[in-house]
């Protein structure tokens, strides 16, 4: 990692480096990319995919001026828990704090919005039962999107599959293993079990509210 950081510093003279992904949390292996957001004073916006010391980069370079204008926080959610390696005048820290606030604000949906998500899961399941090509597409679709809907029910930000599954396994193991069964077994009863589980936990959350 030091060789990669040396490369970034020499090439971009960064104001801030925010490391995220596997290199940030120590789970990197031989196949891991080096994920980072780099903020610079005067370099154009750039996606650096170089290979440094055998490590493939996935580094996004942004000029500081970019963050002085309106921008989409959604484009930077990956840095919410990143490691700030370099930070001139707190630039990266302020950006990270803004992204964290955005995520927590976004995570709270109305009961009507959450119910609409649950109803959508039920609808997709019914269409998946057709067993044709479109039905199979909807089978996979509901498996993917229902993970974020689960987060909505629990009023927890969706941080992507890797972090969300880890959180889910630690905090809600029953839900995790129900979801895992649906992912691993392309069987209608496993998918139904997961959709019913989502429906039931939403009803329980609604009663508590």
C-alpha positions as CSV (number, residue, x, y, z in Angstrom):
1,X,0.0,0.0,0.0
2,X,2.9,2.4,0.7
3,X,4.0,2.1,-2.9
4,X,0.5,3.0,-4.1
5,X,0.3,6.0,-1.8
6,X,3.7,7.1,-2.9
7,X,2.6,7.0,-6.6
8,X,-0.6,9.0,-5.8
9,X,1.3,11.6,-3.9
10,X,4.0,12.1,-6.5
11,X,1.5,12.1,-9.4
12,X,-1.3,14.2,-8.0
13,X,0.1,16.2,-5.0
14,X,-3.3,15.5,-3.3
15,X,-5.0,17.7,-0.8
16,X,-6.9,14.7,0.5
17,X,-6.8,10.9,0.1
18,X,-9.8,9.0,1.3
19,X,-9.2,5.2,1.2
20,X,-12.2,2.9,1.1
21,X,-13.0,-0.7,0.3
22,X,-10.9,-3.7,1.3
23,X,-7.6,-1.8,1.8
24,X,-9.4,0.5,4.2
25,X,-10.8,-2.2,6.4
26,X,-8.0,-4.7,6.1
27,X,-9.8,-7.4,4.2
28,X,-7.8,-6.9,1.0
29,X,-6.2,-9.9,-0.8
30,X,-4.2,-10.6,-3.9
31,X,-7.2,-9.8,-6.1
32,X,-8.2,-6.6,-4.4
33,X,-8.4,-3.2,-6.1
34,X,-7.0,-0.1,-4.3
35,X,-10.1,2.1,-3.9
36,X,-9.6,5.7,-3.1
37,X,-11.0,9.2,-3.6
38,X,-8.3,11.8,-4.3
39,X,-9.0,15.5,-4.1
40,X,-6.5,17.8,-5.8
41,X,-6.0,21.5,-6.3
42,X,-5.6,21.7,-10.1
43,X,-5.9,18.3,-11.8
44,X,-8.8,17.5,-14.0
45,X,-11.4,14.9,-13.0
46,X,-9.9,11.5,-13.8
47,X,-10.3,7.8,-13.1
48,X,-6.9,6.2,-12.5
49,X,-6.9,2.5,-13.3
50,X,-3.1,2.0,-13.4
51,X,-1.4,-1.0,-11.9
52,X,1.2,0.0,-9.2
53,X,3.5,-2.6,-7.7
54,X,1.1,-5.3,-8.9
55,X,-2.0,-3.6,-7.3
56,X,-4.8,-2.5,-9.7
57,X,-6.0,1.0,-8.9
58,X,-9.6,2.2,-8.8
59,X,-8.8,5.8,-7.9
60,X,-11.1,8.7,-8.6
61,X,-9.4,12.1,-8.8
62,X,-11.5,15.3,-8.4
63,X,-10.4,18.9,-8.4
64,X,-11.3,20.8,-5.2
65,X,-13.5,23.1,-7.3
66,X,-15.8,20.2,-8.0
67,X,-17.0,20.2,-4.4
68,X,-17.5,23.9,-4.3
69,X,-20.4,23.5,-6.7
70,X,-23.6,21.4,-6.4
71,X,-22.8,17.7,-6.6
72,X,-24.7,14.4,-5.9
73,X,-23.9,12.9,-2.5
74,X,-25.1,9.6,-3.9
75,X,-21.9,9.5,-6.1
76,X,-19.7,9.4,-3.0
77,X,-21.4,7.1,-0.5
78,X,-18.5,4.7,-0.7
79,X,-16.4,7.0,1.4
80,X,-18.7,7.3,4.4
81,X,-16.5,5.1,6.6
82,X,-13.3,5.4,4.6
83,X,-9.9,6.0,6.1
84,X,-8.6,9.6,5.6
85,X,-4.9,9.2,4.8
86,X,-4.0,12.7,3.8
87,X,-6.2,15.8,4.5
88,X,-5.2,19.4,4.0
89,X,-7.3,21.8,6.1
90,X,-10.0,19.2,6.8
91,X,-11.2,19.0,3.2
92,X,-11.8,15.2,3.3
93,X,-13.2,15.2,6.8
94,X,-15.9,17.8,5.9
95,X,-16.8,15.9,2.7
96,X,-17.1,12.6,4.6
97,X,-19.2,14.2,7.3
98,X,-21.6,15.5,4.6
99,X,-21.9,12.1,3.1
100,X,-22.6,10.5,6.4
101,X,-25.3,13.0,7.2
102,X,-26.8,12.4,3.7
103,X,-26.9,8.7,4.3
104,X,-28.6,8.8,7.6
105,X,-31.2,11.4,6.4
106,X,-31.8,9.3,3.3
107,X,-32.3,6.1,5.3
108,X,-35.5,7.2,7.0
109,X,-38.5,6.6,4.8
110,X,-42.1,7.0,5.6
111,X,-44.2,3.9,6.4
112,X,-46.0,4.4,3.1
113,X,-42.8,4.3,1.1
114,X,-41.6,1.2,3.0
115,X,-44.9,-0.5,2.5
116,X,-44.7,0.2,-1.2
117,X,-41.3,-1.5,-1.3
118,X,-42.7,-4.6,0.5
119,X,-45.7,-4.7,-1.8
120,X,-43.3,-4.6,-4.8
121,X,-41.5,-7.6,-3.4
122,X,-44.7,-9.5,-3.1
123,X,-45.7,-8.5,-6.7
124,X,-42.3,-9.6,-8.0
125,X,-42.6,-12.9,-6.3
126,X,-46.0,-13.6,-7.8
127,X,-44.6,-12.8,-11.3
128,X,-41.5,-15.0,-10.6
129,X,-43.8,-18.0,-10.1
130,X,-44.6,-18.0,-13.8
131,X,-41.2,-19.7,-14.3
132,X,-40.6,-18.2,-17.8
133,X,-37.7,-16.0,-18.8
134,X,-39.3,-12.8,-17.5
135,X,-40.3,-14.5,-14.3
136,X,-36.7,-15.6,-13.7
137,X,-35.5,-12.1,-14.3
138,X,-37.9,-10.8,-11.7
139,X,-36.7,-13.6,-9.4
140,X,-33.2,-12.2,-9.4
141,X,-34.4,-8.6,-9.4
142,X,-36.3,-9.0,-6.2
143,X,-33.4,-10.8,-4.5
144,X,-31.1,-7.9,-5.3
145,X,-33.4,-5.0,-4.4
146,X,-35.0,-6.6,-1.4
147,X,-31.7,-6.2,0.5
148,X,-32.1,-2.4,0.4
149,X,-35.8,-2.7,1.2
150,X,-34.8,-4.7,4.3
151,X,-32.5,-1.8,5.3
152,X,-35.4,0.6,4.8
153,X,-37.6,-1.4,7.2
154,X,-34.9,-1.3,9.8
155,X,-34.2,2.4,9.1
156,X,-30.6,1.7,8.4
157,X,-28.6,3.2,5.5
158,X,-27.8,0.8,2.6
159,X,-24.0,0.7,2.2
160,X,-23.8,-1.8,-0.6
161,X,-23.9,-5.6,-0.4
162,X,-20.6,-6.3,1.3
163,X,-21.1,-4.0,4.3
164,X,-24.9,-4.6,4.5
165,X,-24.6,-8.4,4.6
166,X,-22.0,-8.2,7.3
167,X,-24.2,-5.9,9.4
168,X,-27.2,-8.1,8.7
169,X,-25.4,-11.2,9.8
170,X,-24.2,-9.6,13.0
171,X,-27.4,-7.8,14.1
172,X,-30.2,-9.8,12.4
173,X,-28.8,-13.4,11.9
174,X,-32.3,-14.9,11.4
175,X,-33.0,-12.5,8.5
176,X,-29.5,-13.1,7.2
177,X,-29.8,-16.9,7.0
178,X,-33.3,-16.6,5.5
179,X,-31.9,-14.3,2.8
180,X,-28.8,-16.5,2.3
181,X,-31.0,-19.5,1.7
182,X,-33.0,-17.6,-1.0
183,X,-29.7,-16.6,-2.7
184,X,-28.2,-20.1,-2.6
185,X,-31.2,-22.1,-3.6
186,X,-33.1,-21.3,-6.7
187,X,-36.2,-22.8,-5.2
188,X,-39.6,-21.1,-5.1
189,X,-40.2,-22.0,-1.4
190,X,-36.9,-20.3,-0.4
191,X,-37.8,-17.1,-2.2
192,X,-41.3,-17.2,-0.8
193,X,-39.8,-17.7,2.7
194,X,-37.7,-14.5,2.3
195,X,-40.5,-12.4,0.9
196,X,-42.8,-13.5,3.7
197,X,-40.1,-12.8,6.2
198,X,-39.7,-9.2,4.9
199,X,-43.5,-8.7,5.0
200,X,-43.7,-10.0,8.6
201,X,-40.8,-7.9,9.9
202,X,-42.4,-4.8,8.3
203,X,-45.7,-5.6,10.0
204,X,-43.9,-6.0,13.4
205,X,-42.0,-2.7,12.9
206,X,-45.3,-1.0,12.0
207,X,-47.0,-2.3,15.2
208,X,-44.1,-1.1,17.3
209,X,-44.4,2.4,15.8
